[in-house]
Amino acid sequence: KSKKKLRFIIDYKRLNEIIKKNYYLLFFIIKLKEILYRA
């Protein structure tokens, strides 16, 4: 049972990293669109 919980925590951390990377990518795309819109 504890092994499964540990695996879940590891998966959650990995998921968090993916979400963070995607969030930064999304933020960058939005900023880029704003810059292109003004130009």
Secondary structure, DSSP 4 states (H G I P E B T S, - for coil): -HHHHHHHHHHHHHHHHHHHHHHHHHHHHHHHHHHHHH-
